[in-house]
Amino acid sequence: MSTDMLREDRFMQKKSESFFAGEVVEGSESYNIPAVSGNYLLANIPPNALITNAYIHVETVSDAATSAVGTLGTAEAGTEILSAANLKAATGKVGTFTGQSLTGTGKELHLGITVTGAATAVGEYLVVVEYLEYRKNTGEYTKV
């Protein structure tokens, strides 16, 4: 038995996953985020991309008196990408990835921080968004 296989140029090109990774340190020059509630434009996710994962990695917990929560959205104060990231509880990966989404003509990436109670600028976070630019390829082909 023999199967003829044709290589469809667009489908057989290898893709690579891209990442946005930004270090956020409250009260510092790194995105200059004070230790108070606010919304911050971090980046633009390119057009024709599929957002596949997102999280906030807490390196140093917030010292907010009551709570500190982070979100990621495509609009200011949005949670389209990530919700419920507890920036006060413990170090490590936090937040609930909202689900895969297409960027269309491109999307802004906004970080929202809601702090309840006094804080003194000690939180350190690594914001990570993973995405696949499905119309961009590495120049290599998959094996047929």
MISE-127719 format. One record per residue: x, y, z of N, C-alpha, C, O in turn. Coordinates in pm, 1 decimal, padded with zeros to 6 digits. Layout:
REM MISE-127719
<<X, Y, Z>, <X, Y, Z>, <X, Y, Z>, <X, Y, Z>>
...
END
This chain:
REM MISE-127719
<<00084.5, -00117.3, 00000.0>, <00000.0, 00000.0, 00000.0>, <00088.6, 00123.1, 00000.0>, <00187.6, 00129.5, 00073.0>>
<<00053.7, 00218.5, -00080.2>, <00133.7, 00339.4, -00094.0>, <00044.7, 00461.7, -00076.9>, <-00066.4, 00467.1, -00129.6>>
<<00094.5, 00558.5, -00003.4>, <00020.8, 00683.0, 00014.9>, <00104.5, 00796.0, -00041.9>, <00220.9, 00812.4, -00005.4>>
<<00045.7, 00873.0, -00130.4>, <00114.3, 00990.0, -00183.9>, <00092.0, 01105.5, -00087.4>, <-00020.9, 01134.2, -00047.5>>
<<00201.0, 01171.1, -00050.8>, <00191.3, 01284.4, 00040.0>, <00246.5, 01406.6, -00028.7>, <00357.6, 01405.2, -00081.7>>
<<00169.4, 01510.3, -00027.4>, <00213.1, 01636.0, -00085.2>, <00246.4, 01732.3, 00027.7>, <00182.0, 01732.6, 00132.6>>
<<00346.2, 01812.2, 00004.5>, <00386.0, 01912.0, 00103.4>, <00315.5, 02043.3, 00070.2>, <00344.9, 02106.2, -00031.5>>
<<00223.9, 02083.5, 00154.7>, <00157.6, 02213.2, 00140.0>, <00246.5, 02313.5, 00211.0>, <00260.5, 02310.1, 00333.3>>
<<00305.0, 02400.7, 00135.5>, <00408.6, 02491.3, 00183.5>, <00372.2, 02563.9, 00313.2>, <00451.5, 02564.8, 00407.4>>
<<00255.3, 02623.8, 00319.1>, <00217.9, 02702.9, 00437.1>, <00197.3, 02616.1, 00560.6>, <00229.3, 02658.5, 00671.7>>
<<00144.4, 02495.5, 00543.1>, <00113.8, 02410.4, 00656.7>, <00235.9, 02337.5, 00711.7>, <00238.1, 02300.7, 00829.1>>
<<00335.8, 02316.4, 00629.7>, <00449.7, 02234.1, 00669.5>, <00565.0, 02315.9, 00729.9>, <00666.6, 02259.2, 00770.0>>
<<00549.8, 02446.5, 00736.2>, <00656.1, 02529.0, 00792.4>, <00650.3, 02524.9, 00944.6>, <00542.9, 02533.9, 01004.2>>
<<00766.8, 02511.2, 01006.4>, <00774.0, 02506.8, 01152.0>, <00745.3, 02645.1, 01209.9>, <00780.9, 02747.5, 01151.6>>
<<00681.5, 02645.4, 01323.7>, <00650.1, 02768.4, 01396.7>, <00730.1, 02768.4, 01526.5>, <00774.7, 02663.8, 01573.5>>
<<00747.3, 02885.5, 01582.5>, <00810.9, 02891.9, 01713.8>, <00724.0, 02977.7, 01804.7>, <00660.7, 03073.8, 01760.8>>
<<00722.3, 02940.7, 01932.3>, <00643.2, 03015.5, 02027.6>, <00721.2, 03138.1, 02074.7>, <00842.7, 03132.3, 02093.3>>
<<00650.7, 03247.3, 02093.2>, <00711.9, 03371.5, 02140.2>, <00662.4, 03400.9, 02281.3>, <00560.9, 03347.0, 02325.3>>
<<00735.2, 03487.0, 02351.1>, <00701.9, 03520.9, 02488.6>, <00716.9, 03669.7, 02510.4>, <00804.9, 03733.5, 02452.4>>
<<00631.1, 03724.7, 02593.9>, <00657.7, 03853.7, 02655.1>, <00693.6, 03821.6, 02798.2>, <00620.4, 03748.9, 02865.4>>
<<00804.2, 03873.9, 02846.0>, <00843.4, 03857.4, 02985.8>, <00892.3, 03992.6, 03035.6>, <00989.1, 04047.6, 02983.0>>
<<00826.1, 04045.2, 03135.5>, <00862.8, 04174.9, 03189.6>, <00873.8, 04168.8, 03340.2>, <00784.5, 04118.6, 03408.4>>
<<00983.3, 04219.9, 03391.0>, <01003.3, 04224.6, 03535.5>, <00943.0, 04352.7, 03590.4>, <00973.9, 04462.0, 03543.1>>
<<00857.8, 04338.9, 03689.1>, <00791.1, 04452.9, 03750.3>, <00834.8, 04458.8, 03896.6>, <00815.6, 04363.4, 03972.0>>
<<00893.3, 04570.7, 03935.4>, <00935.6, 04592.0, 04073.7>, <00865.4, 04717.2, 04123.7>, <00888.2, 04827.0, 04072.9>>
<<00780.6, 04699.9, 04222.8>, <00706.2, 04814.4, 04274.6>, <00799.9, 04922.7, 04325.6>, <00897.2, 04894.7, 04395.6>>
<<00769.5, 05045.5, 04290.0>, <00844.7, 05159.8, 04340.2>, <00981.6, 05176.3, 04278.8>, <01064.7, 05247.6, 04335.0>>
<<01009.3, 05112.2, 04163.8>, <01141.0, 05124.2, 04102.0>, <01128.5, 05173.6, 03959.0>, <01018.9, 05204.3, 03912.1>>
<<01241.0, 05180.9, 03890.4>, <01241.5, 05224.5, 03751.2>, <01187.0, 05117.9, 03657.2>, <01153.0, 05149.5, 03543.2>>
<<01177.5, 04993.2, 03701.0>, <01124.7, 04885.0, 03618.8>, <00974.0, 04902.3, 03606.0>, <00898.6, 04858.1, 03692.6>>
<<00930.4, 04966.0, 03499.2>, <00791.3, 05001.7, 03472.3>, <00738.8, 05105.8, 03570.0>, <00622.5, 05145.0, 03560.4>>
<<00821.5, 05152.0, 03664.4>, <00787.9, 05260.4, 03755.2>, <00648.0, 05245.7, 03814.6>, <00566.8, 05338.0, 03806.7>>
<<00620.2, 05131.1, 03873.2>, <00489.8, 05104.1, 03931.5>, <00494.8, 05132.3, 04080.6>, <00573.4, 05070.7, 04152.6>>
<<00412.5, 05224.1, 04127.8>, <00408.6, 05250.1, 04271.4>, <00338.2, 05136.6, 04344.4>, <00277.2, 05050.5, 04281.0>>
<<00345.9, 05135.6, 04475.1>, <00282.5, 05029.2, 04554.0>, <00138.1, 05066.9, 04584.5>, <00095.2, 05065.8, 04699.9>>
<<00064.3, 05100.2, 04479.6>, <-00077.8, 05132.9, 04493.6>, <-00153.6, 05070.2, 04377.3>, <-00092.9, 05022.5, 04281.4>>
<<-00284.9, 05070.3, 04385.9>, <-00367.2, 05016.3, 04278.0>, <-00350.8, 05099.3, 04151.5>, <-00333.7, 05221.1, 04157.7>>
<<-00356.3, 05032.0, 04036.4>, <-00347.4, 05102.8, 03909.0>, <-00347.2, 05007.0, 03791.8>, <-00343.7, 04885.1, 03808.8>>
<<-00351.1, 05064.5, 03672.3>, <-00345.6, 04988.5, 03547.7>, <-00228.6, 05040.3, 03466.0>, <-00207.9, 05161.2, 03455.7>>
<<-00151.1, 04947.6, 03407.3>, <-00027.1, 04984.4, 03340.5>, <-00016.9, 04914.0, 03205.3>, <-00030.8, 04791.9, 03197.4>>
<<00007.3, 04990.1, 03100.3>, <00029.4, 04933.5, 02967.4>, <00172.2, 04880.7, 02963.7>, <00267.4, 04957.5, 02977.9>>
<<00187.8, 04748.2, 02944.3>, <00320.4, 04686.2, 02944.8>, <00377.1, 04666.8, 02805.3>, <00496.7, 04686.1, 02783.6>>
<<00291.8, 04628.5, 02709.8>, <00342.9, 04592.8, 02577.3>, <00227.3, 04582.5, 02478.5>, <00110.8, 04602.0, 02513.0>>
<<00263.4, 04551.5, 02355.3>, <00166.4, 04519.7, 02251.4>, <00196.9, 04378.8, 02201.7>, <00309.1, 04349.5, 02160.6>>
<<00096.5, 04292.0, 02205.9>, <00111.3, 04156.6, 02151.5>, <00089.0, 04169.6, 02000.8>, <-00006.0, 04235.6, 01958.8>>
<<00175.0, 04108.0, 01918.4>, <00167.7, 04129.1, 01773.0>, <00037.3, 04077.7, 01710.3>, <-00033.6, 03996.4, 01769.6>>
<<00007.6, 04126.4, 01590.5>, <-00110.4, 04077.3, 01519.3>, <-00092.3, 03932.3, 01476.2>, <00019.2, 03880.4, 01470.6>>
<<-00204.3, 03869.2, 01446.1>, <-00206.1, 03731.0, 01397.7>, <-00132.6, 03636.7, 01492.5>, <-00048.7, 03557.0, 01450.3>>
<<-00165.0, 03646.9, 01619.9>, <-00104.8, 03560.3, 01720.7>, <-00215.5, 03494.8, 01802.5>, <-00326.1, 03547.6, 01814.3>>
<<-00183.3, 03379.0, 01858.4>, <-00272.9, 03307.4, 01947.7>, <-00208.2, 03306.3, 02085.4>, <-00101.4, 03247.8, 02103.6>>
<<-00272.5, 03370.7, 02182.4>, <-00220.7, 03371.1, 02319.4>, <-00248.8, 03233.1, 02378.1>, <-00364.0, 03190.3, 02385.4>>
<<-00142.4, 03163.6, 02420.0>, <-00155.7, 03024.8, 02463.8>, <-00141.9, 03004.8, 02614.9>, <-00183.2, 02901.2, 02667.0>>
<<-00084.8, 03101.8, 02685.6>, <-00067.3, 03088.7, 02830.2>, <-00024.5, 03222.9, 02887.8>, <00030.5, 03307.2, 02816.9>>
<<-00049.6, 03241.7, 03015.1>, <-00005.2, 03362.5, 03084.7>, <-00003.3, 03335.0, 03234.8>, <-00084.1, 03257.9, 03286.7>>
<<00089.8, 03399.4, 03302.3>, <00095.9, 03389.4, 03447.5>, <00183.0, 03502.3, 03501.2>, <00254.8, 03568.6, 03426.3>>
<<00175.3, 03522.2, 03630.8>, <00265.2, 03614.0, 03701.0>, <00345.9, 03528.1, 03798.0>, <00289.5, 03452.2, 03876.8>>
<<00476.8, 03540.6, 03791.5>, <00564.5, 03469.3, 03883.9>, <00606.0, 03569.5, 03991.7>, <00675.8, 03666.8, 03963.3>>
<<00563.3, 03545.2, 04114.0>, <00595.3, 03634.7, 04225.7>, <00732.5, 03598.3, 04280.1>, <00754.2, 03486.0, 04325.6>>
<<00825.2, 03693.8, 04275.2>, <00958.5, 03672.0, 04332.1>, <00964.8, 03720.3, 04476.3>, <01024.5, 03655.1, 04562.0>>
<<00902.6, 03835.6, 04502.6>, <00892.1, 03889.0, 04638.1>, <00747.5, 03930.8, 04656.9>, <00696.1, 04012.0, 04580.1>>
<<00680.7, 03875.9, 04759.2>, <00539.1, 03904.7, 04779.9>, <00517.9, 04051.2, 04818.5>, <00605.7, 04115.7, 04875.8>>
<<00400.2, 04100.9, 04785.9>, <00360.0, 04235.9, 04824.9>, <00341.4, 04239.6, 04976.0>, <00302.4, 04140.0, 05036.9>>
<<00369.3, 04353.8, 05035.7>, <00346.5, 04367.5, 05179.9>, <00220.1, 04448.3, 05208.8>, <00207.5, 04509.4, 05314.9>>
<<00127.0, 04448.0, 05113.8>, <00000.0, 04517.6, 05134.9>, <-00066.3, 04464.7, 05262.1>, <-00061.1, 04345.0, 05290.6>>
<<-00127.5, 04553.2, 05336.7>, <-00185.6, 04515.4, 05465.5>, <-00293.0, 04407.8, 05452.3>, <-00299.4, 04317.4, 05535.5>>
<<-00377.7, 04415.6, 05349.4>, <-00487.8, 04320.2, 05337.0>, <-00472.9, 04228.3, 05217.5>, <-00471.5, 04106.3, 05233.9>>
<<-00461.5, 04284.4, 05095.6>, <-00451.2, 04200.0, 04976.2>, <-00384.1, 04276.4, 04862.6>, <-00379.0, 04399.3, 04861.4>>
<<-00333.1, 04199.3, 04767.6>, <-00276.0, 04254.1, 04643.7>, <-00305.6, 04152.6, 04532.8>, <-00263.6, 04037.1, 04540.0>>
<<-00378.1, 04197.1, 04431.2>, <-00421.4, 04108.6, 04324.1>, <-00378.4, 04166.8, 04189.9>, <-00390.5, 04286.9, 04165.9>>
<<-00327.7, 04079.2, 04102.6>, <-00286.5, 04120.9, 03968.9>, <-00375.5, 04058.9, 03862.3>, <-00425.5, 03947.7, 03878.9>>
<<-00394.7, 04131.4, 03752.9>, <-00469.6, 04081.7, 03637.7>, <-00396.0, 04122.8, 03510.5>, <-00316.5, 04216.8, 03511.4>>
<<-00423.0, 04051.6, 03401.2>, <-00370.8, 04088.6, 03270.3>, <-00487.6, 04094.9, 03172.7>, <-00570.0, 04003.7, 03167.1>>
<<-00493.6, 04202.4, 03096.7>, <-00602.2, 04217.9, 03001.4>, <-00557.2, 04284.6, 02874.2>, <-00445.2, 04334.7, 02864.5>>
<<-00646.3, 04284.8, 02776.2>, <-00618.8, 04352.2, 02648.6>, <-00673.9, 04493.4, 02649.6>, <-00661.3, 04566.6, 02551.5>>
<<-00734.5, 04531.1, 02760.1>, <-00783.3, 04667.0, 02781.4>, <-00752.9, 04704.6, 02925.5>, <-00732.4, 04617.9, 03010.4>>
<<-00750.1, 04832.5, 02951.9>, <-00723.0, 04879.3, 03087.0>, <-00825.7, 04819.9, 03184.0>, <-00945.6, 04821.5, 03156.4>>
<<-00778.8, 04768.2, 03296.0>, <-00860.5, 04704.2, 03399.6>, <-00922.6, 04573.1, 03352.9>, <-01017.1, 04524.3, 03415.0>>
<<-00871.4, 04515.4, 03245.0>, <-00927.9, 04392.6, 03190.2>, <-00871.6, 04266.5, 03253.3>, <-00766.1, 04267.7, 03316.8>>
<<-00945.6, 04157.0, 03233.9>, <-00902.8, 04024.8, 03279.8>, <-00914.5, 03923.9, 03165.6>, <-00931.6, 03804.4, 03189.6>>
<<-00905.4, 03971.9, 03042.0>, <-00922.8, 03884.1, 02925.9>, <-00813.7, 03777.7, 02916.0>, <-00834.7, 03674.0, 02853.0>>
<<-00697.1, 03801.7, 02977.5>, <-00585.1, 03708.8, 02967.3>, <-00561.0, 03633.9, 03098.4>, <-00542.5, 03512.2, 03097.3>>
<<-00561.0, 03704.9, 03210.5>, <-00530.0, 03643.5, 03340.2>, <-00610.0, 03712.7, 03449.2>, <-00625.0, 03834.9, 03449.4>>
<<-00661.4, 03632.1, 03542.5>, <-00734.4, 03689.1, 03655.9>, <-00683.2, 03628.5, 03786.0>, <-00613.3, 03527.2, 03786.2>>
<<-00718.9, 03691.8, 03894.7>, <-00699.5, 03638.1, 04030.4>, <-00556.2, 03599.5, 04066.2>, <-00534.9, 03496.0, 04129.5>>
<<-00458.8, 03679.5, 04027.5>, <-00320.3, 03651.5, 04066.2>, <-00295.2, 03712.8, 04204.1>, <-00286.7, 03834.9, 04218.0>>
<<-00283.4, 03627.4, 04305.4>, <-00260.8, 03673.2, 04441.9>, <-00113.0, 03708.8, 04457.8>, <-00027.4, 03620.4, 04460.6>>
<<-00083.7, 03837.5, 04468.1>, <00054.0, 03885.4, 04475.2>, <00106.0, 03891.5, 04618.8>, <00220.0, 03931.6, 04642.2>>
<<00023.4, 03852.4, 04713.3>, <00058.7, 03861.7, 04854.8>, <00080.0, 03726.0, 04921.9>, <00154.7, 03717.6, 05019.4>>
<<00017.7, 03621.5, 04873.2>, <00014.4, 03493.4, 04944.9>, <00147.5, 03420.3, 04947.4>, <00193.9, 03380.7, 05054.3>>
<<00209.8, 03401.6, 04831.7>, <00332.4, 03321.1, 04827.8>, <00409.6, 03350.0, 04699.9>, <00355.5, 03406.9, 04605.2>>
<<00536.1, 03310.5, 04697.9>, <00615.7, 03325.1, 04576.7>, <00579.9, 03213.5, 04479.2>, <00522.0, 03111.9, 04517.7>>
<<00615.1, 03233.9, 04352.3>, <00588.7, 03132.9, 04250.2>, <00484.1, 03178.6, 04150.8>, <00445.7, 03295.5, 04146.4>>
<<00439.1, 03083.4, 04071.2>, <00344.3, 03108.6, 03961.8>, <00203.8, 03128.4, 04017.6>, <00153.5, 03043.5, 04091.3>>
<<00139.9, 03241.3, 03982.3>, <00005.7, 03271.0, 04031.7>, <-00083.0, 03320.8, 03918.4>, <-00034.8, 03363.3, 03813.4>>
<<-00212.6, 03314.6, 03941.8>, <-00309.6, 03365.1, 03846.3>, <-00383.1, 03254.2, 03774.4>, <-00335.4, 03141.0, 03766.3>>
<<-00499.5, 03288.0, 03722.4>, <-00581.6, 03194.4, 03647.2>, <-00584.5, 03239.0, 03501.7>, <-00638.1, 03345.0, 03469.2>>
<<-00526.2, 03156.8, 03414.1>, <-00525.9, 03187.1, 03270.4>, <-00669.2, 03179.3, 03220.9>, <-00736.7, 03078.0, 03239.5>>
<<-00715.4, 03286.4, 03157.7>, <-00854.3, 03296.8, 03115.9>, <-00886.5, 03205.7, 02997.8>, <-00999.7, 03159.0, 02985.4>>
<<-00789.1, 03179.8, 02911.4>, <-00810.8, 03091.9, 02797.0>, <-00746.0, 03146.7, 02672.5>, <-00713.5, 03265.2, 02664.6>>
<<-00727.6, 03060.1, 02575.4>, <-00662.4, 03101.3, 02451.1>, <-00746.8, 03206.3, 02379.6>, <-00869.8, 03202.5, 02382.6>>
<<-00676.8, 03301.1, 02314.6>, <-00747.7, 03402.9, 02238.7>, <-00659.8, 03452.6, 02124.3>, <-00537.1, 03453.4, 02133.8>>
<<-00725.1, 03493.8, 02017.1>, <-00655.9, 03548.7, 01900.8>, <-00636.9, 03698.3, 01917.2>, <-00720.1, 03766.1, 01977.4>>
<<-00526.5, 03749.8, 01863.0>, <-00498.5, 03892.2, 01875.9>, <-00549.8, 03974.6, 01758.6>, <-00550.1, 04097.5, 01766.3>>
<<-00593.0, 03911.3, 01650.9>, <-00644.6, 03986.4, 01536.2>, <-00540.5, 04080.9, 01480.5>, <-00436.4, 04036.9, 01431.8>>
<<-00567.3, 04211.0, 01487.0>, <-00474.1, 04311.2, 01435.3>, <-00370.3, 04353.7, 01539.1>, <-00292.8, 04446.7, 01516.4>>
<<-00369.6, 04284.5, 01653.4>, <-00276.5, 04315.9, 01761.6>, <-00354.1, 04358.8, 01885.0>, <-00463.0, 04415.1, 01873.9>>
<<-00299.1, 04332.7, 02000.9>, <-00366.0, 04366.9, 02126.8>, <-00267.8, 04429.9, 02223.3>, <-00150.2, 04393.7, 02226.3>>
<<-00316.4, 04523.9, 02301.5>, <-00235.9, 04580.4, 02409.1>, <-00235.0, 04483.2, 02526.8>, <-00329.5, 04406.7, 02546.1>>
<<-00128.2, 04486.9, 02604.5>, <-00116.3, 04405.1, 02725.3>, <-00113.1, 04498.9, 02845.5>, <-00018.9, 04576.0, 02863.9>>
<<-00218.1, 04490.4, 02926.6>, <-00230.8, 04576.3, 03044.8>, <-00218.3, 04493.7, 03171.5>, <-00277.6, 04386.4, 03182.4>>
<<-00141.3, 04543.4, 03266.8>, <-00130.2, 04485.4, 03399.6>, <-00215.1, 04568.6, 03494.2>, <-00199.0, 04690.3, 03503.3>>
<<-00305.5, 04502.0, 03564.3>, <-00384.1, 04569.9, 03667.2>, <-00339.9, 04521.1, 03803.1>, <-00324.5, 04400.8, 03824.3>>
<<-00319.4, 04613.3, 03895.6>, <-00285.1, 04577.1, 04033.3>, <-00385.2, 04644.0, 04125.7>, <-00406.8, 04765.0, 04118.9>>
<<-00446.3, 04563.7, 04212.4>, <-00539.9, 04616.9, 04311.5>, <-00483.2, 04585.8, 04449.2>, <-00473.2, 04469.8, 04489.2>>
<<-00446.6, 04690.9, 04520.4>, <-00387.5, 04677.9, 04653.7>, <-00488.9, 04727.5, 04756.1>, <-00544.0, 04836.7, 04742.5>>
<<-00513.2, 04645.6, 04859.6>, <-00602.3, 04685.2, 04968.3>, <-00518.3, 04695.3, 05095.3>, <-00454.9, 04598.6, 05137.5>>
<<-00519.3, 04811.8, 05154.0>, <-00435.8, 04836.4, 05271.2>, <-00301.5, 04893.8, 05229.9>, <-00262.9, 04884.4, 05113.4>>
<<-00231.1, 04952.3, 05323.5>, <-00103.2, 05018.0, 05294.2>, <00002.2, 04917.2, 05248.3>, <00008.5, 04804.4, 05297.0>>
<<00084.9, 04961.7, 05152.7>, <00197.8, 04880.8, 05104.8>, <00318.4, 04973.1, 05091.8>, <00303.4, 05094.1, 05075.1>>
<<00438.3, 04915.0, 05099.6>, <00558.7, 04998.2, 05097.7>, <00656.9, 04961.5, 04986.7>, <00778.0, 04962.2, 05008.7>>
<<00607.0, 04930.0, 04870.4>, <00691.2, 04911.1, 04751.5>, <00794.4, 04799.8, 04762.5>, <00913.6, 04823.8, 04743.6>>
<<00750.2, 04679.9, 04792.5>, <00846.0, 04570.1, 04796.8>, <00815.8, 04456.7, 04699.8>, <00899.9, 04368.7, 04681.5>>
<<00698.5, 04456.1, 04637.3>, <00661.1, 04345.9, 04549.0>, <00747.4, 04339.2, 04423.9>, <00774.6, 04441.4, 04360.8>>
<<00790.6, 04217.6, 04388.1>, <00867.0, 04194.0, 04264.9>, <00799.6, 04081.1, 04188.9>, <00777.1, 03972.9, 04243.2>>
<<00766.8, 04107.5, 04060.3>, <00690.7, 04012.2, 03981.0>, <00750.2, 03998.2, 03841.7>, <00806.3, 04093.1, 03786.9>>
<<00737.2, 03879.0, 03785.5>, <00773.7, 03854.7, 03646.6>, <00644.4, 03821.4, 03572.8>, <00580.6, 03719.8, 03600.6>>
<<00606.3, 03907.4, 03479.1>, <00483.9, 03889.4, 03402.0>, <00520.0, 03814.6, 03273.9>, <00607.6, 03858.3, 03199.3>>
<<00452.6, 03701.0, 03247.9>, <00483.9, 03618.5, 03130.6>, <00356.1, 03593.0, 03049.7>, <00254.2, 03549.9, 03103.5>>
<<00364.4, 03620.9, 02919.3>, <00255.7, 03588.2, 02826.2>, <00318.8, 03511.8, 02710.4>, <00412.0, 03559.8, 02645.9>>
<<00266.4, 03392.2, 02685.2>, <00316.6, 03307.8, 02576.4>, <00218.6, 03317.0, 02459.5>, <00097.1, 03314.6, 02478.8>>
<<00273.1, 03327.7, 02337.9>, <00185.1, 03335.5, 02221.5>, <00252.8, 03276.0, 02098.6>, <00375.4, 03272.1, 02088.1>>
<<00169.9, 03230.4, 02007.0>, <00214.6, 03169.3, 01882.5>, <00177.7, 03262.2, 01767.6>, <00060.2, 03292.3, 01746.7>>
<<00278.4, 03307.4, 01693.3>, <00252.7, 03388.2, 01574.2>, <00236.0, 03291.5, 01457.6>, <00333.9, 03251.1, 01394.9>>
<<00111.7, 03254.8, 01429.2>, <00083.5, 03144.4, 01337.9>, <00112.5, 03174.0, 01191.6>, <00115.4, 03081.0, 01111.1>>
<<00133.8, 03297.9, 01154.2>, <00170.7, 03329.5, 01015.5>, <00320.0, 03353.5, 00999.4>, <00366.3, 03386.1, 00890.1>>
<<00394.0, 03337.9, 01105.4>, <00539.3, 03356.0, 01104.1>, <00602.4, 03218.4, 01115.0>, <00554.4, 03134.9, 01191.7>>
<<00709.0, 03192.7, 01039.9>, <00771.1, 03060.0, 01046.7>, <00921.9, 03071.9, 01065.6>, <00979.8, 03179.6, 01051.5>>
<<00983.3, 02959.5, 01097.6>, <01128.2, 02956.6, 01125.1>, <01211.6, 02939.9, 00999.4>, <01333.8, 02954.2, 01003.7>>
<<01146.0, 02909.4, 00886.1>, <01220.9, 02883.3, 00761.8>, <01249.1, 02736.7, 00741.6>, <01297.5, 02697.4, 00635.5>>
<<01219.5, 02653.4, 00842.3>, <01239.7, 02510.0, 00832.8>, <01106.1, 02442.5, 00799.7>, <00999.3, 02500.9, 00818.2>>
<<01114.2, 02320.6, 00751.4>, <00994.2, 02245.1, 00720.4>, <00985.7, 02120.2, 00807.1>, <01087.7, 02062.7, 00845.2>>
<<00863.5, 02079.2, 00837.6>, <00845.4, 01954.9, 00910.6>, <00869.3, 01839.5, 00814.2>, <00861.2, 01855.8, 00692.4>>
<<00898.3, 01724.9, 00869.1>, <00925.2, 01606.3, 00787.2>, <00792.5, 01546.4, 00740.4>, <00696.5, 01537.5, 00816.8>>
<<00789.2, 01505.3, 00612.6>, <00668.8, 01442.5, 00559.3>, <00679.1, 01292.9, 00579.3>, <00588.1, 01219.2, 00541.7>>
END
